[in-house]
């Protein structure tokens, strides 16, 4: 229950505690009056309370406009416990705050919504390196940078470059939401890579890849989006199996359409809600005047049962048979979490995942406020530990020698998942495929959302 103290009684209590010019008997009487008044005022804390003002604190980088845009509570809206929790989860799901707290204050008898956020560091620098003592000539090195709250609007800016045996660069600016039109974003990216390619026969080739593109998204409902994208892509290699054009260089114009509804309560480790995502992609190959298409669906559902969470996912992707080598569809190790050969890819793949997550250490917060310079960004950092048991299954369909073939995979396992500050989620898992002996599992360590 939220207790709202009137400013009159609060001032009296402050006077009692600071001045002390009152007898013990009267102090007890005043405290009784305060409690009685607080209970009377707090018995129905949200009844007929209308937002008079919204105060935001703790946001050094994030703009007030972004926070207000994501909230359902606006000036003039009636306050309910459901809206308070909805806004807290919505702001937490942006992934740019350590912690979000929302409470009701009072100013001259009028309700004030107080939003307090704790911000982490938003800029990360990281090295890019690979060195093999046995093959020093294949070393690569570089550097990258990442800003997860660019201009304080929850946009992500990423820049990286590397050289050596393999060369490349990547620049992207994603989710830069603009307010005009009620919610619109225009993301873009540029990518280049010159890398080694190993053919199925074992022969090594070089390949070059270029990609430039833009993607526009429009918010159509509170949690739903539609998007369209346009990209230019070029793939070249001396390997005959890699490209379709006789010039050994494929040039494509790629257009995409997408729809997404995201009602997960927390983006990095969902405990309730669902996600629906559909994507259509059409590619036009310029030299051959050939077009090919692919479609994908991603459905996720989360159910919370006390300290247990049931998480499920169905994912699928398909296209027509005539795909270039670099467009072949295959199962990834995020779908089937165990070592194994998932084939060379084909024209269809489908996977399902089921998890039982157990809350071992509930979410808690800790702060390192006394650390010089970094202290303000290490306030209210999250930590929790979950145990997990999972089953993964998948089917990959491909065409070989003019005949459709199926490859089926499945695995099961268990492990621990940690919610940590900055790295978000760390997974330490043990998994078995049917052919594995119980004493010979696969061990998996990774950072990022499972699904």
ABEGO torsion letter per residue (X at the ends): XBBBBBAAAAAAAAAAAAAGBBBAAAAAAAAAAAAAAAAAAAABAABGBBBABBBBBGBAABBAAAAAAABABBBGBBBBAAAAAAAAAAAAAAGABABBBBBBBBBGGBBBBBBBBBBBBABBBBBBBBBBAABAAABBBBBBBBBABBGGAGBBBBBBBBBEABBBBBBBBBGBBBABGGGBBBBBBBBBBBBBBBBAAGBBBBBBBBBBBBBBBBBABAABBBBBBBBBBBBBBABAAABABAAGBBBBBBBBBBBBBBABABAABBABEBBBBBBBBBBBBAAAGBBBBBBBBBBBBBBBBEABBBBBBBBBBBBBABBBAAABBBBBAAABBBBEBAEAEBABBBBBBBBBBBBABBBBBBBBAABBGAAAAABGBBBBBBBBBBBBBBBBBBBBGGBBBBBBBBBBBBEBBBBBBGAGBBBBBBBBBAABBAABBBBBBBBEBAX
